[in-house]
Amino acid sequence: MPLSHETAPLYAIKAELFRSLAHPVRIRVLEVLSAATDHAAPVSELLEATDAEASALSQHLTVLKRAGVVTSTRHGNSVVYRLSEPLVAELLVVARAFLMARLSHSSEQLAVADTLPRLPEKRQ
């Protein structure tokens, strides 16, 4: 199906979504949120999980928030981030399954991938 005037904006929006995911720290943040209760975690937990500098993490969270992937809520001095949709967690599950299939020819890379924290199972 050729790109049409009607579908072009949808493809642009998808491309922007994937650009917003295109950094290891942002993927790690999303994986932490995916595995967390209620898909939410305070910034302190995200800092610990990513080992990123606070200013760098803040920039990554801004990118994810601008893309509509996460939301934030302030509770006193703490800010809690949450996945905007449970579907984001499912996207990560599918992406990991795709990568595992692609890495299956490389036992060394597959062994490393198997050590990553578990992601929630896809809901039916």
C-alpha positions as CSV (number, residue, x, y, z in Angstrom):
1,M,0.0,0.0,0.0
2,P,1.6,3.3,-1.1
3,L,1.9,6.2,1.3
4,S,-1.1,8.4,0.9
5,H,-1.9,11.9,2.0
6,E,-4.3,10.4,4.6
7,T,-1.9,7.9,6.1
8,A,1.3,10.1,6.1
9,P,0.6,11.7,9.4
10,L,0.1,8.3,11.1
11,Y,3.4,7.1,9.8
12,A,5.1,10.3,11.0
13,I,3.5,9.9,14.5
14,K,4.8,6.3,14.6
15,A,8.2,7.4,13.6
16,E,8.3,10.0,16.3
17,L,7.2,7.3,18.9
18,F,10.0,5.0,17.8
19,R,12.5,8.0,17.9
20,S,11.4,8.7,21.5
21,L,12.3,5.1,22.4
22,A,15.7,5.2,20.7
23,H,18.0,5.3,23.7
24,P,19.0,2.6,26.1
25,V,18.3,4.7,29.2
26,R,14.7,5.4,28.0
27,I,14.2,1.7,27.3
28,R,15.5,0.8,30.7
29,V,13.1,3.4,32.3
30,L,10.2,1.8,30.4
31,E,11.2,-1.7,31.5
32,V,11.4,-0.6,35.1
33,L,8.0,1.0,34.9
34,S,6.6,-2.1,33.1
35,A,7.7,-4.4,35.9
36,A,6.6,-2.1,38.7
37,T,3.4,-2.3,40.6
38,D,0.8,-0.2,38.8
39,H,3.4,0.5,36.1
40,A,4.7,3.4,38.3
41,A,8.0,4.3,40.1
42,P,9.5,7.4,41.7
43,V,12.4,9.2,40.1
44,S,14.7,7.9,42.9
45,E,14.0,4.3,41.8
46,L,14.6,5.2,38.1
47,L,17.9,6.9,39.0
48,E,19.0,3.8,40.8
49,A,17.9,1.4,38.0
50,T,19.4,3.4,35.2
51,D,22.6,4.6,36.9
52,A,22.1,7.9,35.0
53,E,22.9,11.3,36.2
54,A,19.8,13.2,37.5
55,S,20.0,15.8,34.8
56,A,20.4,13.2,32.0
57,L,17.5,11.1,33.4
58,S,15.4,14.2,33.6
59,Q,16.0,14.9,29.8
60,H,15.1,11.3,29.0
61,L,11.9,11.4,31.0
62,T,11.0,14.7,29.2
63,V,11.4,13.0,25.8
64,L,9.2,10.1,27.0
65,K,6.6,12.4,28.5
66,R,6.5,14.6,25.4
67,A,5.9,11.4,23.3
68,G,3.0,10.5,25.5
69,V,4.6,7.3,26.7
70,V,4.8,8.2,30.4
71,T,3.0,10.6,32.7
72,S,4.2,12.1,36.0
73,T,2.6,13.1,39.3
74,R,4.2,15.1,42.0
75,H,3.8,13.9,45.6
76,G,5.4,16.4,47.9
77,N,9.1,16.5,47.0
78,S,8.9,13.2,45.0
79,V,7.8,12.8,41.4
80,V,6.3,9.5,40.3
81,Y,6.4,8.4,36.7
82,R,3.9,5.9,35.2
83,L,3.3,4.3,31.8
84,S,0.6,6.2,30.1
85,E,-0.9,3.0,28.8
86,P,-0.4,-0.7,29.7
87,L,0.1,-1.3,26.0
88,V,3.6,0.2,26.4
89,A,4.6,-2.7,28.5
90,E,3.2,-5.1,25.8
91,L,5.2,-3.2,23.2
92,L,8.4,-3.9,25.2
93,V,7.4,-7.6,25.5
94,V,6.9,-7.9,21.8
95,A,10.2,-6.0,21.1
96,R,12.1,-8.3,23.4
97,A,10.6,-11.4,21.8
98,F,11.6,-10.1,18.3
99,L,15.1,-9.4,19.5
100,M,15.4,-12.8,21.2
101,A,14.4,-14.4,17.9
102,R,17.0,-12.3,16.0
103,L,19.7,-13.1,18.5
104,S,19.0,-16.8,18.5
105,H,21.9,-17.4,16.2
106,S,24.3,-15.8,18.7
107,S,24.4,-17.8,21.9
108,E,26.6,-15.3,23.6
109,Q,24.3,-12.4,23.0
110,L,21.3,-14.6,23.8
111,A,22.9,-15.6,27.2
112,V,23.3,-11.9,28.0
113,A,19.7,-11.1,27.0
114,D,18.5,-14.0,29.3
115,T,20.0,-12.2,32.3
116,L,17.8,-9.1,31.8
117,P,15.0,-8.5,34.3
118,R,11.7,-10.2,33.5
119,L,9.0,-8.2,31.8
120,P,5.3,-8.7,32.5
121,E,3.6,-11.2,30.4
122,K,1.4,-10.1,27.5
123,R,-2.3,-9.9,28.5
124,Q,-4.8,-11.8,26.4
